[in-house]
Amino acid sequence: MKMNDKGFTLVELLAVLAIIAIIGMIAIPNVISVMDNNKKDLMIQDAQKMISLAKAEIVKDREFRDDPSKTEKSYPLSVIDKKGVVETDPDGGKYDRDKSYVKYIKSQGYCVYLLGSKREIKKSKDSGAACIDEEKLTSRSYVFDR
């Protein structure tokens, strides 16, 4: 009888599966990390859009700008974003438009609190101040909660 040589042996198949498992153990966490960082960056871009929208509101709000006794004012997302520029969060849900806001403090700058469906962006971790300059709005300077 002649033996049929076609196909792979069990050892060869197990070796290939072991290699695929090792590659998966290395690659999957890295891919997840990159995707999570991209979502955080998108949320930071949304926070920067909110600051721009708040600046436009401050320009319109002459009473607030000219009154030295008024030092801070909060602008909810539902008020400053009538056109829906900042609407869908990076996780596929919607931002809470009533609880997300930009607070402007004349002496300190802008403070953003952006509440998404799965995470939120809050005040700076690096500085103890409640608000920071918009130039410091980076993924390293803000705390993200899941």
Secondary structure as the mmCIF struct_conf table of DSSP 4:
data_model
#
loop_
_struct_conf.conf_type_id
_struct_conf.id
_struct_conf.beg_label_comp_id
_struct_conf.beg_label_asym_id
_struct_conf.beg_label_seq_id
_struct_conf.end_label_comp_id
_struct_conf.end_label_asym_id
_struct_conf.end_label_seq_id
HELX_LH_PP_P HELX_LH_PP_P1 LYS A 2 ASN A 4
BEND BEND1 GLY A 7 GLY A 7
HELX_RH_AL_P HELX_RH_AL_P1 LEU A 10 LYS A 60
HELX_RH_AL_P HELX_RH_AL_P2 ARG A 62 ASP A 66
TURN_TY1_P TURN_TY1_P1 PRO A 68 SER A 69
STRN STRN1 GLU A 72 PRO A 76
HELX_RH_AL_P HELX_RH_AL_P3 LEU A 77 ILE A 80
TURN_TY1_P TURN_TY1_P2 LYS A 82 LYS A 83
BEND BEND2 VAL A 85 VAL A 86
STRN STRN2 THR A 88 THR A 88
TURN_TY1_P TURN_TY1_P3 PRO A 90 ASP A 91
BEND BEND3 GLY A 92 GLY A 93
STRN STRN3 LYS A 94 LYS A 94
TURN_TY1_P TURN_TY1_P4 ARG A 97 LYS A 99
STRN STRN4 TYR A 101 ILE A 105
TURN_TY1_P TURN_TY1_P5 LYS A 106 GLN A 108
STRN STRN5 GLY A 109 LEU A 115
BEND BEND4 SER A 117 LYS A 118
STRN STRN6 GLU A 120 SER A 124
BEND BEND5 LYS A 125 ALA A 130
STRN STRN7 ILE A 132 ILE A 132
HELX_RH_3T_P HELX_RH_3T_P1 GLU A 134 LYS A 136
BEND BEND6 THR A 138 THR A 138
TURN_TY1_P TURN_TY1_P6 SER A 139 SER A 141
STRN STRN8 TYR A 142 ASP A 145
#
